[in-house]
Amino acid sequence: MLSVLSVAPYRRLFAAQVIALLGTGLLTVALGLLAFDLAGADAGAVLGTALTIKMVAYVAVAPIVAAAVDRLPRKAVLVGADVVRAATALGLPFVTEVWQVYVLIFVLQSASATFTPAFQSTIPQILPDEREYTKALSLSRLAYDLEAIVSPMIAAALLAIVSYSNLFAGTVLGFAVSALLVLSTRVPAPTAPPPDSTFWRRTTEGVRVFARARRLRFLLGMNFVVAAGTALVLVNSVVYVKSVLQLDDSALALTYAAYGGGSLLMALNVPRIVERWGIIGPMTTGGLTVVAGLAATLVLTLVPDAAGAGWPLLLGAWAVLGAGTSLIGTPSARLLLAASTEHNRSLVYTAQFSLSHACFLIGYPLAGWLGALSLAAAAAGLLGLAVIAGLIAVAMLRVGRARVGVPS
């Protein structure tokens, strides 16, 4: 897996990704504590709304910006997005009202909606071999998972000596260093779009590719499963830890780390799994794993006797959810690569970015608003979403096979 780091441009971009992720991880912990500070027991609803705003930015901004910058130098797009993210994060420690959190989150995540698809679509140009690209995907997922473990650990250590507002400084530093690393990297120029490619056509191209490709329709269904599992972790962890289990801030950081740990263990094995079993089977298994994790969490909230061992059980359920979402998400970019061309690759990756986050636009409000009623309601609602979406995804794949005469 580490052999891809011998390619200098990828090595620098990967380093930029890791450092920016560390800053984002500190932001995740600090934002949860800020929400609890501003709203108390209603922190889950505040986080749910903030994350919903984040998803609105991702869904609404990403296709428009991708079409607008499709002809611009990729390096300028990446560096500019990092600068905007760093500048916005500077304002978060000074907010005193919930609405201010919402505004800054929208601006910051709009910049992320510009950066992430451009970054992801650059990697296949640097690593054109599919096996090497699969290793890069696993390494990228590994970076996300290590961030989910290391950032909370760093946050836990820092919270022992400073207030949570100081964690935002780490976010600013992460984006700034990321911009410098991208600036020092030779980033391939994007392939010029066809002369007849209008702004509107570029805006909708990725979605039209999704509509035509049966495996991408399957991926869309699995995106809902990922959204269900992730939403429960990101929105309701602070409520489980702080309100139900009455644990401290460091325990919250370690709870997030359990989710990252499960995802990490799975990401390490994805290249071998994909090599042996392909892509669709492992992704389907990942969906079943997410359903199992959500079911376990529902049982945890419904059984009063479980409260005595609540935190170990919660850590276990979070690790299962992490493993399931990793098994779905890590190999999914291979489907995007196979369905796209050099001319529309950036737009197809942007479509996945927007459509996957549109799924979160459903998952986050469910987790936050149902969680305001009860944690059991949130777990049950998200479990139902995962089951229905998984069944539809598999059904769409089978319908696609039937249409082309392939036995199901």
C-alpha positions, 0 to 999 in steps of 0.5 A, spaced: 500 500 500 505 504 501 508 503 495 504 509 492 508 514 496 514 513 492 510 518 487 512 525 489 506 529 487 502 524 490 506 523 496 505 531 497 498 531 496 497 525 501 501 529 506 496 535 505 490 531 505 493 528 512 494 535 515 488 538 513 484 532 516 488 533 523 485 540 523 478 537 521 478 532 526 480 537 532 474 541 529 469 535 529 471 535 537 471 542 538 464 543 534 461 538 538 463 541 545 461 548 542 454 546 541 453 543 548 456 549 551 451 554 547 445 549 547 446 544 553 442 538 552 439 540 545 446 540 542 444 534 538 439 538 535 444 544 534 449 539 531 444 536 526 442 543 524 449 545 523 451 538 519 445 539 515 447 546 513 454 543 511 450 538 507 446 543 503 453 547 501 455 540 499 449 539 495 448 546 492 455 549 491 459 543 489 456 542 482 456 549 480 463 550 482 465 544 479 462 547 472 465 554 473 472 552 475 473 546 470 477 550 466 481 553 471 488 550 473 487 545 479 492 548 483 489 554 484 482 551 485 485 547 491 489 552 494 484 558 494 479 553 497 484 551 503 485 559 504 478 560 505 477 554 509 483 557 514 480 564 514 473 562 516 475 557 521 479 563 525 472 566 526 469 559 530 472 561 537 469 567 537 461 565 536 456 567 541 450 565 538 448 558 534 446 562 528 453 564 527 455 557 528 451 556 522 453 561 517 461 560 518 459 552 517 456 554 511 462 558 508 467 553 510 463 547 507 462 551 501 470 551 500 470 544 502 465 542 496 470 546 492 476 542 494 474 535 495 472 533 488 478 537 485 482 533 489 479 526 488 479 527 481 486 529 481 489 522 484 487 518 478 491 522 473 497 521 478 496 514 479 493 511 472 494 504 474 488 501 477 491 497 482 496 503 484 489 507 484 486 502 489 492 502 494 491 510 494 484 509 495 485 505 501 491 509 503 486 515 503 481 512 507 487 510 512 488 517 513 481 519 514 481 513 519 487 515 523 485 522 523 479 519 527 483 516 532 489 521 532 485 527 532 481 525 538 487 523 542 490 530 540 484 533 542 483 529 549 490 531 551 489 538 549 483 539 553 486 537 559 490 543 559 486 548 554 479 550 553 476 547 547 476 553 543 483 553 542 482 547 538 480 551 532 487 554 532 489 547 530 484 547 524 486 553 521 493 551 522 491 544 518 488 548 512 494 553 512 499 547 511 495 544 506 495 550 502 502 550 502 503 543 500 499 543 494 502 550 492 509 546 492 506 540 488 506 539 480 499 538 479 496 535 472 492 540 468 485 538 467 483 535 461 480 540 457 472 539 456 469 539 449 468 545 445 461 544 445 461 543 453 456 549 456 456 551 463 449 548 464 451 541 461 458 541 465 453 542 471 449 536 470 454 531 466 455 527 473 448 526 475 447 524 467 452 519 468 449 516 474 443 515 471 446 511 465 450 507 469 447 501 474 453 500 478 453 508 480 445 507 481 447 501 486 452 506 489 447 511 490 443 507 494 449 505 498 451 512 500 444 512 504 446 506 508 453 510 509 449 516 511 445 513 516 451 509 520 455 516 520 449 520 522 448 517 528 455 517 530 457 524 528 450 527 531 448 523 537 455 521 540 455 527 544 449 526 547 450 519 549 457 521 552 455 527 556 447 526 557 446 519 558 453 516 560 455 523 564 462 522 562 467 527 560 470 531 554 476 526 553 471 520 553 467 524 547 474 524 543 475 517 545 468 515 543 469 518 536 476 514 536 472 507 536 468 509 530 475 511 526 478 504 529 473 500 526 474 503 519 481 503 520 482 496 521 477 495 515 481 499 510 487 496 511 484 489 508 480 493 503 486 492 497 486 484 498 478 484 499 477 487 492 483 483 489 479 477 491 472 478 491 471 484 487 467 491 489 460 489 489 460 484 494 464 487 499 460 493 499 454 489 500 457 486 506 459 493 508 451 495 508 449 489 512 455 491 517 452 498 518 445 495 519 448 490 524 451 496 528 445 500 528 441 494 530 446 494 536 445 501 538 438 500 538 438 495 543 443 499 547 438 504 548 432 500 549 435 495 554 435 499 561 440 494 564 445 495 558 446 502 562 451 499 566 456 497 561 454 503 556 460 506 554 464 499 552 457 497 548 457 504 545 464 503 543 463 496 540 457 499 536 461 505 533 467 500 531 462 496 527 459 502 524 466 504 522 468 498 519 461 497 515 462 504 512 469 503 510 467 497 506 462 501 502 466 507 501 473 505 500 472 501 494 467 506 491 471 510 487 473 504 483 466 504 480 467 512 479 473 511 475 470 505 471 464 509 469 468 516 467 472 518 462 478 523 462 473 529 460 468 528 465 472 525 471 472 531 475 464 532 474 463 525 475 467 525 482 463 532 483 456 528 482 458 523 487 460 528 492 454 532 491 449 526 491 452 522 497 452 528 501 445 529 499 444 522 503 447 526 509 442 531 508 436 526 510 441 522 515 443 528 519 436 531 520 433 524 522 439 523 527 438 530 530 431 531 530 429 524 532 434 524 537 431 530 540 425 526 542 429 520 544 435 516 542 431 510 541 427 514 536 434 516 532 437 509 532 430 506 529 429 511 524 436 511 521 436 503 522 430 503 517 433 508 512 439 503 512 435 497 511 430 500 505 436 504 502 440 497 502 434 493 499 433 498 493 440 498 492 441 491 491 434 491 487 437 496 482 443 492 481 439 486 479 434 490 475 440 493 471 443 486 470 436 483 467 436 489 462 442 487 459 441 480 459 445 478 465 443 473 470 441 475 476 
